[in-house]
Amino acid sequence: MVVIGSGPGGYTAAIRASQLGMNTVVLEKAEIGGTCVNYGCVPTKALLESAHFFASIGKNRLGVEIPHKNKIPDSSTIAAIWDRSRKAALKSSMGITSLFKKYSVELIRDAGVFVDSHHISLTAAGEILEFDYAIIASGSLPLEKPPYESDDQIIWNYRSALLKSEIPASLGIIGGGIIGMEMADLFSSLGSKVTVYEYAPSILPFLEDFQAKGLKSHFQKEGVKIHENVRVENILKEESSAILRYRDAQDNLNNEKYDRILNATGVRPNAEALGMDKLEVATVNGFIPVDDEYRVLPHRNIFAIGDVIGGRRLAHKASREGHIAAEFATGANPATISEHEIPSVVYTRLAAAGVGRTEKELMAEKTCYKMVSFPVNALAMATAIGQNQGEMRIYYHPEKETILGAHILSPLAGEIITYFSVFMKNEIHLKEIAESIFPHPTLSEGVYEVVNAALGVSCNI
Ligand SMILES: Cc1cc2nc3c(=O)[nH]c(=O)nc-3n(C[C@H](O)[C@H](O)[C@H](O)COP(=O)(O)OP(=O)(O)OC[C@H]3O[C@@H](n4cnc5c(N)ncnc54)[C@H](O)[C@@H]3O)c2cc1C
């Protein structure tokens, strides 16, 4: 088995294949751990944790007020915050290297290019590897479309932001998706004046309206400006700043000057340099097409997973697909996943998470459903930790009494949504959840309470 890429998709696929008895090699042309470990999930969450802590200094929070002089961290603090995030990335990356050793996965630091459906050439070594099976997990790269190409100085992409250890006085962010809003949270918490430009009628348009509106007002209270329904036309670079030109909803052209501009319009699949033409496989909008078993047809021995096949660009989707593809390759018949089983999380200070169908999707599908919600401020733990904003909402089937979708706006929403992922995958009934005991006081009691509310037996609302 040859696996291309060591991101969450590739490293999981390789370890699973090796566990199942395959002689497995991983090819990695850059850092071990891919985007997630080096330029995505891990460093962003490390930076956000430091930034949230910094933002609480100088404010009276929970009866404690630690005075501080500057609203912007000094240069040594900025360096220490970024250094901590790089160390977090390195620790995770080294963890994967030791897992490869533990599971006898051979790691080759080189770029792989297909020669045919059983041979791959190693670019630097100039050698050809023969394989029975291959899993492509080559991931994605920042979307760099004119006029937003990064120059790493004034116009940034997410990689520049994660590597530069610089807090611009003013930052314009193009794109109000997850990456854009997490970056808005990061830089505004560290003192930048942040403005977000979103093309859609709302930031985070894939969320439930109550979540997107809740986050919008939270951000606005924190001083972040948000322009929705706008189109960025171009960027005029100056010596140490840039003018962002955008059309507003009334079609007026506006100019705003920023020290830095961050392009957070998304990612693009990384399939260009794989030699897909040698496999006679055409990409679709840059993505590698796969069948239900992640096979790159007509080649039943070649699989593709993760960001490079499209769908939700999330690490846990990539790693689950890695598991499944490795199992199909070894002749097993694993349970597959559907798009709606993949939870998504926005890790801002007030966080949002969801799994399953949104109300819009249920209405479009004409599925029969009921909705119930529970306010976070009715939870004892929310009061104890002084974070009362938010709501937990579920859509459920009125006769089957199973959950169709769960959507949360609350602190630690990403931890809480996991319960609903498990309930939904296993079609656990509301009554069974209500018969379980949740520890008190916890934020996860909201899960118990919202289900009790659906059954009409909540004693706390
Ligand atoms: C700023 C940011 C924050 C994010 N935060 C989260 C988050 O909190 N939670 C979450 O779930 N997701 C998050 N993501 C998304 C997540 O990082 C990706 O979905 C995930 O990394 C995709 O995994 P993958 O294995 O498909 O590819 P990748 O992680 O992109 O890994 C692909 C690897 O393949 C290597 N490669 C490519 N071509 C070749 C070749 N020809 N030969 C050898 N090696 C090759 C690349 O060098 C790379 O290391 C974030 C993304 C970004 C940008």
The ligand as an SDF file (V2000), in Angstrom:
LIG
                    3D

 53 58  0  0  0  0  0  0  0  0999 V2000
   -6.6930   27.5530    9.0750 C   0  0  0  0  0  0  0  0  0  0  0  0
   -7.3680   26.2180    9.0630 C   0  0  0  0  0  0  0  0  0  0  0  0
   -7.9770   25.7430   10.2020 C   0  0  0  0  0  0  0  0  0  0  0  0
   -8.5980   24.4980   10.1940 C   0  0  0  0  0  0  0  0  0  0  0  0
   -9.1920   24.0620   11.3310 N   0  0  0  0  0  0  0  0  0  0  0  0
   -9.8190   22.8680   11.3280 C   0  0  0  0  0  0  0  0  0  0  0  0
  -10.4390   22.3780   12.5040 C   0  0  0  0  0  0  0  0  0  0  0  0
  -10.4130   23.0140   13.5540 O   0  0  0  0  0  0  0  0  0  0  0  0
  -11.0610   21.1730   12.4520 N   0  0  0  0  0  0  0  0  0  0  0  0
  -11.1090   20.4390   11.2880 C   0  0  0  0  0  0  0  0  0  0  0  0
  -11.7070   19.3620   11.2970 O   0  0  0  0  0  0  0  0  0  0  0  0
  -10.5230   20.8850   10.1620 N   0  0  0  0  0  0  0  0  0  0  0  0
   -9.8770   22.0750   10.1580 C   0  0  0  0  0  0  0  0  0  0  0  0
   -9.2540   22.4940    9.0230 N   0  0  0  0  0  0  0  0  0  0  0  0
   -9.3170   21.6410    7.8220 C   0  0  0  0  0  0  0  0  0  0  0  0
   -8.2880   20.4940    7.8980 C   0  0  0  0  0  0  0  0  0  0  0  0
   -7.0090   21.0260    8.1120 O   0  0  0  0  0  0  0  0  0  0  0  0
   -8.3390   19.6870    6.6180 C   0  0  0  0  0  0  0  0  0  0  0  0
   -9.6520   19.2940    6.3520 O   0  0  0  0  0  0  0  0  0  0  0  0
   -7.4520   18.4490    6.7310 C   0  0  0  0  0  0  0  0  0  0  0  0
   -6.1100   18.7860    6.9740 O   0  0  0  0  0  0  0  0  0  0  0  0
   -7.5490   17.6110    5.4470 C   0  0  0  0  0  0  0  0  0  0  0  0
   -6.7770   16.4640    5.6180 O   0  0  0  0  0  0  0  0  0  0  0  0
   -6.1690   15.6670    4.3740 P   0  0  0  0  0  0  0  0  0  0  0  0
   -5.5000   14.4790    4.9640 O   0  0  0  0  0  0  0  0  0  0  0  0
   -7.1950   15.4920    3.3460 O   0  0  0  0  0  0  0  0  0  0  0  0
   -5.0750   16.6500    3.7300 O   0  0  0  0  0  0  0  0  0  0  0  0
   -3.9240   17.5810    4.2920 P   0  0  0  0  0  0  0  0  0  0  0  0
   -3.9870   17.7440    5.7540 O   0  0  0  0  0  0  0  0  0  0  0  0
   -3.9640   18.8200    3.4660 O   0  0  0  0  0  0  0  0  0  0  0  0
   -2.5960   16.7720    3.9900 O   0  0  0  0  0  0  0  0  0  0  0  0
   -2.1800   16.4860    2.6720 C   0  0  0  0  0  0  0  0  0  0  0  0
   -0.6990   16.1630    2.6820 C   0  0  0  0  0  0  0  0  0  0  0  0
   -0.3610   15.5650    1.4310 O   0  0  0  0  0  0  0  0  0  0  0  0
    0.9370   16.0100    1.0440 C   0  0  0  0  0  0  0  0  0  0  0  0
    1.0530   15.8270   -0.3970 N   0  0  0  0  0  0  0  0  0  0  0  0
    0.2880   16.3800   -1.3680 C   0  0  0  0  0  0  0  0  0  0  0  0
    0.6530   15.9260   -2.5860 N   0  0  0  0  0  0  0  0  0  0  0  0
    1.6820   15.0590   -2.3870 C   0  0  0  0  0  0  0  0  0  0  0  0
    2.4900   14.2720   -3.2490 C   0  0  0  0  0  0  0  0  0  0  0  0
    2.2890   14.2750   -4.5680 N   0  0  0  0  0  0  0  0  0  0  0  0
    3.4470   13.5050   -2.6950 N   0  0  0  0  0  0  0  0  0  0  0  0
    3.6610   13.4900   -1.3430 C   0  0  0  0  0  0  0  0  0  0  0  0
    2.9290   14.2300   -0.4920 N   0  0  0  0  0  0  0  0  0  0  0  0
    1.9430   14.9940   -0.9970 C   0  0  0  0  0  0  0  0  0  0  0  0
    0.9240   17.4720    1.4750 C   0  0  0  0  0  0  0  0  0  0  0  0
    2.2530   17.9580    1.5940 O   0  0  0  0  0  0  0  0  0  0  0  0
    0.1840   17.3980    2.8180 C   0  0  0  0  0  0  0  0  0  0  0  0
    1.0970   17.2250    3.8780 O   0  0  0  0  0  0  0  0  0  0  0  0
   -8.6050   23.7200    9.0070 C   0  0  0  0  0  0  0  0  0  0  0  0
   -7.9820   24.1940    7.8530 C   0  0  0  0  0  0  0  0  0  0  0  0
   -7.3540   25.4210    7.8810 C   0  0  0  0  0  0  0  0  0  0  0  0
   -6.6850   25.9090    6.6340 C   0  0  0  0  0  0  0  0  0  0  0  0
  1  2  1  0
  2  3  1  0
  2 52  2  0
  3  4  2  0
  4  5  1  0
  4 50  1  0
  5  6  2  0
  6  7  1  0
  6 13  1  0
  7  8  2  0
  7  9  1  0
  9 10  1  0
 10 11  2  0
 10 12  1  0
 12 13  2  0
 13 14  1  0
 14 15  1  0
 14 50  1  0
 15 16  1  0
 16 17  1  0
 16 18  1  0
 18 19  1  0
 18 20  1  0
 20 21  1  0
 20 22  1  0
 22 23  1  0
 23 24  1  0
 24 25  2  0
 24 26  1  0
 24 27  1  0
 27 28  1  0
 28 29  2  0
 28 30  1  0
 28 31  1  0
 31 32  1  0
 32 33  1  0
 33 34  1  0
 33 48  1  0
 34 35  1  0
 35 36  1  0
 35 46  1  0
 36 37  1  0
 36 45  1  0
 37 38  2  0
 38 39  1  0
 39 40  1  0
 39 45  2  0
 40 41  1  0
 40 42  2  0
 42 43  1  0
 43 44  2  0
 44 45  1  0
 46 47  1  0
 46 48  1  0
 48 49  1  0
 50 51  2  0
 51 52  1  0
 52 53  1  0
M  END
$$$$
